[in-house]
Amino acid sequence: MRAAMRPLPLLALTATLAAALSASPALAEAPKVVASIKPVHSLVAAVMEGVAEPALIVRGAASPHTYAMKPSDAKALAAADLVFWIGPELEGFLDKPVTATAKKATSVTLLEAPGVTLLDAREGGAWEAHDHGHEHKHDHDHKHEDKHAHEDGHDHDEVNTHIWLSPANARAMVAAIAEALSAKDPANAAAYTANAERTARSIDALDAELKAALAPVAGKPFVVFHDAYQYFEAHYGLNGVGAITVNPERRPSAKRLSEIRAKIGGLGAACVFAEPQFEPALVNTIVEGTPAKKGVLDPEGADLKDGPGLYPALMRNIAASLKDCLGS
């Protein structure tokens, strides 16, 4: 006769369940991750989806060009295992905290990620000359996850840092993010890899969509608030012909505004674009009395919800704003 099975005592059952849970790779503790700006955070969140959520420093409509660190930011950095940012050329406010505050974290500088193509900053004429007396100098002695050295001869003080606005660069960033996360958290490496592959495919589909949408306005000239869109322009064959200011941290001089206003006619600019993070009245002043129309471009997603969906929404919004203004 078969003996009746006795239920495990509660203590033994609890211990068995705890052991099973702790042995599960999917439930292994994920690293604490911090991302600097919304587009970077979106790509990191996409790679981490289903595992954990990264923290974000520059929230809402704040700009990395003018951001000041908060105590909550310092707390997040101090606890971080990984910090993803573009680099000190863009997020200058993070240069010292990445070393001094995020002491246990690995810093991943995406400007140096393998496969990222860098474009030289435009200057002179309608792009305005850079003020080299105010160049941001920094110490590159950070704990970079990736030691990739660019062989393209670029000095990072002279590059356009808005690299995420190229879909090709975004794919390279996603690959670097997945590699850094997998190295830090091998237990969840399969999830990071699968998420990165899915994200890369979605970026490819988005790219094809935007190419078709922007083809009718390719070549039409326009002026931007600051030169954040060079990667987007280059990828989609667009024709940005000038910027109101080279440095959004400083209000352009009255002389500069007069120069741009005078050049709009000569440049044949169909539109002049403001940005939500900066003073739109400047654009009103410039276009007054000219045939140019006004629009708004946002390179960082000021009004968009944080998370994996922000990056595609950001790219679609830029394309829609360009098409609406240039195509009308």
Solvent accessible surface area in square Angstrom, and as a share of the most:
residue,aa,sasa,rsa
1,M,243,1.08
2,R,229,0.84
3,A,87,0.68
4,A,96,0.74
5,M,187,0.84
6,R,223,0.81
7,P,123,0.77
8,L,105,0.52
9,P,90,0.57
10,L,144,0.72
11,L,155,0.77
12,A,40,0.31
13,L,92,0.46
14,T,76,0.44
15,A,64,0.50
16,T,80,0.47
17,L,108,0.54
18,A,56,0.43
19,A,62,0.48
20,A,61,0.48
21,L,89,0.44
22,S,93,0.60
23,A,79,0.61
24,S,35,0.22
25,P,85,0.54
26,A,81,0.63
27,L,114,0.57
28,A,36,0.28
29,E,146,0.66
30,A,22,0.17
31,P,14,0.09
32,K,106,0.45
33,V,7,0.04
34,V,3,0.02
35,A,0,0.00
36,S,0,0.00
37,I,1,0.01
38,K,10,0.04
39,P,0,0.00
40,V,0,0.00
41,H,15,0.07
42,S,1,0.00
43,L,2,0.01
44,V,0,0.00
45,A,9,0.07
46,A,8,0.06
47,V,0,0.00
48,M,1,0.00
49,E,88,0.39
50,G,85,0.82
51,V,37,0.21
52,A,36,0.28
53,E,159,0.71
54,P,11,0.07
55,A,37,0.29
56,L,9,0.05
57,I,4,0.02
58,V,4,0.02
59,R,139,0.51
60,G,36,0.34
61,A,54,0.42
62,A,39,0.30
63,S,5,0.03
64,P,5,0.03
65,H,29,0.13
66,T,82,0.48
67,Y,29,0.11
68,A,76,0.59
69,M,58,0.26
70,K,116,0.49
71,P,118,0.74
72,S,74,0.48
73,D,11,0.06
74,A,37,0.29
75,K,159,0.67
76,A,32,0.25
77,L,0,0.00
78,A,54,0.42
79,A,38,0.30
80,A,0,0.00
81,D,35,0.18
82,L,0,0.00
83,V,1,0.00
84,F,0,0.00
85,W,0,0.00
86,I,0,0.00
87,G,0,0.00
88,P,2,0.01
89,E,33,0.15
90,L,8,0.04
91,E,0,0.00
92,G,31,0.30
93,F,35,0.15
94,L,0,0.00
95,D,18,0.09
96,K,164,0.70
97,P,24,0.15
98,V,5,0.03
99,T,76,0.44
100,A,61,0.47
101,T,39,0.23
102,A,0,0.00
103,K,150,0.64
104,K,118,0.50
105,A,4,0.03
106,T,22,0.13
107,S,3,0.02
108,V,3,0.02
109,T,6,0.04
110,L,0,0.00
111,L,0,0.00
112,E,20,0.09
113,A,2,0.02
114,P,59,0.37
115,G,61,0.59
116,V,9,0.05
117,T,85,0.50
118,L,6,0.03
119,L,45,0.23
120,D,84,0.44
121,A,22,0.17
122,R,56,0.20
123,E,77,0.34
124,G,33,0.32
125,G,54,0.52
126,A,12,0.09
127,W,32,0.11
128,E,46,0.21
129,A,66,0.51
130,H,46,0.21
131,D,62,0.32
132,H,92,0.41
133,G,73,0.71
134,H,124,0.55
135,E,49,0.22
136,H,69,0.31
137,K,139,0.59
138,H,39,0.18
139,D,97,0.50
140,H,84,0.38
141,D,117,0.61
142,H,19,0.09
143,K,103,0.44
144,H,19,0.09
145,E,61,0.27
146,D,33,0.17
147,K,152,0.65
148,H,66,0.30
149,A,75,0.58
150,H,42,0.19
151,E,175,0.78
152,D,73,0.38
153,G,76,0.73
154,H,45,0.20
155,D,82,0.42
156,H,24,0.11
157,D,38,0.20
158,E,51,0.23
159,V,11,0.06
160,N,9,0.05
161,T,13,0.08
162,H,8,0.04
163,I,0,0.00
164,W,0,0.00
165,L,0,0.00
166,S,11,0.07
167,P,1,0.00
168,A,45,0.35
169,N,2,0.01
170,A,0,0.00
171,R,70,0.26
172,A,14,0.11
173,M,0,0.00
174,V,2,0.01
175,A,61,0.47
176,A,9,0.07
177,I,0,0.00
178,A,10,0.08
179,E,118,0.53
180,A,1,0.01
181,L,0,0.00
182,S,25,0.16
183,A,66,0.51
184,K,79,0.33
185,D,9,0.05
186,P,98,0.62
187,A,50,0.39
188,N,7,0.04
189,A,28,0.22
190,A,83,0.65
191,A,36,0.28
192,Y,0,0.00
193,T,64,0.37
194,A,55,0.43
195,N,12,0.06
196,A,10,0.08
197,E,96,0.43
198,R,100,0.37
199,T,12,0.07
200,A,28,0.21
201,R,150,0.55
202,S,63,0.40
203,I,4,0.02
204,D,70,0.36
205,A,65,0.50
206,L,5,0.03
207,D,11,0.06
208,A,63,0.49
209,E,77,0.34
210,L,4,0.02
211,K,101,0.43
212,A,74,0.57
213,A,30,0.24
214,L,1,0.01
215,A,68,0.53
216,P,92,0.58
217,V,3,0.02
218,A,49,0.38
219,G,44,0.42
220,K,80,0.34
221,P,32,0.20
222,F,1,0.00
223,V,0,0.00
224,V,1,0.00
225,F,7,0.03
226,H,5,0.02
227,D,18,0.09
228,A,0,0.00
229,Y,4,0.01
230,Q,23,0.10
231,Y,6,0.02
232,F,0,0.00
233,E,7,0.03
234,A,67,0.52
235,H,56,0.25
236,Y,19,0.07
237,G,47,0.45
238,L,19,0.09
239,N,53,0.27
240,G,11,0.11
241,V,27,0.15
242,G,0,0.00
243,A,1,0.00
244,I,0,0.00
245,T,6,0.03
246,V,32,0.18
247,N,35,0.18
248,P,14,0.09
249,E,101,0.46
250,R,103,0.38
251,R,152,0.56
252,P,12,0.07
253,S,65,0.42
254,A,83,0.64
255,K,147,0.62
256,R,13,0.05
257,L,19,0.09
258,S,70,0.45
259,E,61,0.28
260,I,0,0.00
261,R,98,0.36
262,A,82,0.63
263,K,73,0.31
264,I,1,0.01
265,G,55,0.53
266,G,77,0.75
267,L,53,0.26
268,G,44,0.42
269,A,5,0.04
270,A,31,0.24
271,C,0,0.00
272,V,0,0.00
273,F,1,0.00
274,A,6,0.05
275,E,3,0.01
276,P,57,0.36
277,Q,31,0.14
278,F,30,0.13
279,E,81,0.36
280,P,83,0.52
281,A,47,0.37
282,L,6,0.03
283,V,3,0.02
284,N,71,0.36
285,T,69,0.40
286,I,0,0.00
287,V,14,0.08
288,E,117,0.53
289,G,80,0.77
290,T,33,0.19
291,P,119,0.75
292,A,9,0.07
293,K,83,0.35
294,K,114,0.48
295,G,17,0.16
296,V,79,0.45
297,L,1,0.01
298,D,25,0.13
299,P,1,0.01
300,E,9,0.04
301,G,1,0.01
302,A,6,0.05
303,D,129,0.67
304,L,42,0.21
305,K,181,0.77
306,D,49,0.25
307,G,9,0.09
308,P,55,0.35
309,G,49,0.47
310,L,2,0.01
311,Y,3,0.01
312,P,39,0.25
313,A,32,0.25
314,L,1,0.01
315,M,0,0.00
316,R,103,0.37
317,N,73,0.38
318,I,1,0.01
319,A,4,0.03
320,A,50,0.39
321,S,33,0.21
322,L,3,0.01
323,K,86,0.37
324,D,101,0.52
325,C,12,0.07
326,L,4,0.02
327,G,48,0.46
328,S,100,0.65
